[in-house]
Amino acid sequence: MVLGKFRKGLERTRNRISQALKRLAGDQSAEISLEALEEILYTADVGPLAGELLEEVEKKYKKGDFSGTGEMPQFLRQRLSGLVQGPDDQAKPLSRADKGPSVILIVGVNGSGKTTSVAKLVHWYQSHGCQVLVAAGDTFRAAAVEQLTIWCQRLNTELIRAPHGADPAAVAHDAAEAALARKADVLIVDTAGRLHTQKNLMQELEKVSRVISRKIDGAPHEILLVLDATTGQNAVQQARRFQECVPVSGLILAKLDGTAKGGAVLSVGRELKLPVKFVGLGEQLDDFEVFNPQEFVDALLEPQEA
């Protein structure tokens, strides 16, 4: 079950907030309950949003909107569920081309889990019966191309690549032609993790997008930003910088299983107004799920068994 994977992936975060949540659920004084709520929010690395939620709860309590402190957990659950966005359609989380291959551009800094996320996305598409091609557009980093080559061999997926230092737009052009010739359903294009300036990054990605769009109508159909969940609030700042460069359509949150800062997902959703499309919940190819906000909050706030 997906909820079970969320529980497992969020275990580190949930372990840290479990005791505070038990205190919040009990029939305690307002002061103790607010302290427990504060501990939950800051421990999970919710960020600046924590202060706003605490103030909101305190005001509602003083107005008499709660019959007792025991109602606070349900309010918190509802409030957090409304802050984070997932895909509108869980069955079809990504946009598809009307005809021809759908093109997915993957962006993100080096070390964010970008290459592994590409492999997991390929596997996800294959599990839905799609023929997938991959383009190794991060030509500036030989290790990234080699890692992608190994993944594609394991997944029995064709990889379009070029020598180290080649023009990424040329790789994208060749990949688009190959996707059309092979009648592929999906083309996933990996991109450079970091260029020297935002201007260079934007120009490079714009060039790649322009080349692909000339070959395939409406491409790229999605631009997905991969964020490392273990960086917490730093992921929010990182996403902001990428949004200034490219029209990001959604997020892939990688390494969620390796962090005690799962609450950062809430800040990403609220501050960036971007849906989290997928989350990485482990190291296996199957540890990759369409993001469900309600299941995420349920798993985050579920009390640990004794």
N, C-alpha and C positions, 0 to 999 in steps of 0.2 A: 504494500500500500504506500501511496505517496506520503501520507501523513506520517507513517512510520519512518520514512527516509528523512523527513523534516525533523522528526524527534531525534533521530540519531545524529544528523548533521548539526543540530543546534545543541547537542548535549553539553558542550563546554560552556556555552552561554547560559543555558538553563540551570546547570549546576550552581552557577554563581548567584542566580537570583531566586533559587528555590526557597531558601529560608525566609528571605524578605517577603516573598509572596505568601507564605503561610501566615506570617504576622499580619499582613495586610488583609487576609481573608478572615481573620479572627475578629471577635467582638472586642476591639481595643479602643483606647482613647483616640481622639482625632490627631493628637500630637504624635503618638506612636505610629498610627497608620500613615500619616504623611511622611514620617521618617522612613518607613518601610517602602513607600512609593518612590521616594527620592533615591533610595538605595537601588531599587529595581532599575530605574531609568538610567542612572549614572553608571551602574555596573555593566549594563548591556551596551554602553557607549552610544546612547541615543543622541547625545550632543546637546546643542543649544535648545533643542525642542523640549528637553526635560524641564527646564525652568518654566516654560509656557504651560506645560501640562500640569505641573505642580500648582501653579497659580490658578489655573482653571478649576482644578479639583477643590482647592481650598475655598474659592469663591462659591462654588456650588454647595459645598458642605455648610458654609456659614449661612447661605440662603435657605437651607433646609431642603434642598433637592434630594438629599440622601436621607432615608429613614434611619440609617446607621452606617458605621464605617464598613460593615460587611458588604455593602453595595459597591464599594470602590473598585474591586477587581473587575466586575462586569463592565463598569463604565470605562475602565482602562482598556479592556479588551476591545470594546466597540470603537473607542477613540483611535486606538492604534491601527485597527483594521481599515479605518477610513483614510489613514495617512499614506499608506503604501499602495502603489499601483501594480497590477499585473496585466497580462494581455487580456483584451476584452473577450476573446474567444479562446478558452483553454484547449479546445480541439485543434484550432488553427492559430497558434500564437504569432506566426510570421506571415507577412504579406506575400502573396504569390503573383507571378506574372500572368496576365490574361492569356498569353501564348508564348511559347518558347521557354527557355530556362529562367528560373528566378535567381537573381544575383544577390548574394549576401556579402557585404563588406564588413570585415572584422577589424576593429581598431582597439588600441590599448597600449600601455607602456610595456617595455620589456620586464619580464618577471611577474606579470600580473596573472599568468596562467592562460595567456592568449592562445598559444599553439595547442595546448591540451584541450582547451575549449573548442577549438576548430575540430579536433578529432572527435570529441564528444558530440558535436553538432552533426558531423558527418554520420556518425553512428545512429543518432536520433532520426535523421532523415531516412537512412537505410531501413530502419525498423518500421518506417511508414511506407516502404515500398518505392522509395525514390532513387533514381540514378544520380549520383553526385560526382562532380569534378571539383578539384581544389587547385587554386593558384597560389604559388609561393611568392607573394609580392614583397616579403621582407628580404630583399636581395642584399641589404647592407650587413646582414648578420648571418654568416654561414651556418652557425649552430642552429638557428631557427629553421633554415631550409632542411638541414639534415634531420632534425627532429621530426619535421613534418613528413619527410620522405619515409621515415620508419613507420610513422602512424599510418600513412596511406598504404604502405605495403601490407600492414596488418589488417587494414580494413578493405583491402582489394579495391582501392579507389585510385583512379588516374590522377597524377599530380603534374601540373604544368609548371616547370621551373626553368631557370636560366642561370648562367654563371654568376658568381659572386660580383656584386657591384653593378649588375645590369640595370637597365631602366625598368622600374616597377610597372610603368604604364605599358611598356612593350610586353611584359609578362601578362598583364591584364588583357591586352589585345589578343595575344595568342590563345589565352584561356577562353575568351569569349568566342573566338572562332571555333575552338575545339568543342566547346559546349554545344554550339549550334550544329556542328558536323556530327557529333555523337548523339544528338537529340537528347541531351541530358536534361533532367528535371531541375537540377539545382547546380549553381556555380558558387562556391565559397572562396572568397579572395582574402587571404591574409595580407596584412599591410605592415609597414615599418613600425616598430615599437616606439622609436624616438628619433626625431631629427633635431637639428641644432636650435631652431627657433620655431615658434608657433607659425610664423609666416611660411617657413619652409614646409612644415607639416601640412598646412592648409593647401599650399600650392601643389604638393605631391599628391595628396588625396583628391583634390579637385581634378588634377590631370588624369588620375586613374579612373575616377567617376566619368569624366568626359569621354575617355576612350571607350569604356564599356558601353555607355549610353548610345554611342554611334553604332554599335553592333547589335545591341539588344534594347528594344523599346522599354522605357521606364526604369532602366537599371541605373544605379543599384536600387533594389526594391526594399532593402533594409540596410541600415548601418548600425551595427551592434558594437557597443563599447564594453570591453571586458574589464571588470574591476576586481581587485584582490580584496576579499572580505576581511582578511586579517589586518588590513591597514586601518580599519575603522573609519574615523572621521576624515582621515587623509584621502580616502577614496572619494569622498564628496568633493574635496578641492580638486582632485585629479579629474573627476568627471566634468566639473565646471570648465576647466581649461580646454578639454576636448570639445565641449559644446560650443566654445568660442571659435573653434576651427572647422568643425564639420556638423552637418545636421543629423545628429545621433537620433535614431528612432527607438532605441531600446537598449537595455543593459543585460549582460550576462554576469552574474555575481559568482566568481570562482572562489574555491577554498573555504566555503562556508563552514565545512566540518572542522577546519583547523583553527577556528577563532573563538574567543570568548566575547567578541564584540558584535554579535549578530544584530544588535539594535541599530547599527549604522545603516542597515537597509531602510529603516524608517525615515532617517534623515535624507537619504538619497531620493526616496520617493516623494517626500514633501518638498524639498528644496529645488529639485531639478525638474519636477513634473514629467519624469520619464518612467515608463513601465519597466519593471524587471521582468524580462522575458523568460530567462532560464537561470537556474542556480546549480552550481557544482557542489555535490554533497559527499564527495569521496574521490578516490583515485582511479576507480574502475570506470570503464566507458559507460556503464549503465547508471553510474552515480551522477545523473544529470536529469533534472526535472523541469517541466514547465512550472513557472512560479505561480503559486496560489496564495494571495495575501491572507485569506482567512486561515488556511492551514498553517501558514507561517506563524501568525500571531498565536494560534492555538498551541502550536508546538513550543513557541518561545515562552509562553506563560503557563504551561502545564506544570503543576506541582510534581516534584520528584517523589517517587514512592520511597517509603522508609526502608 
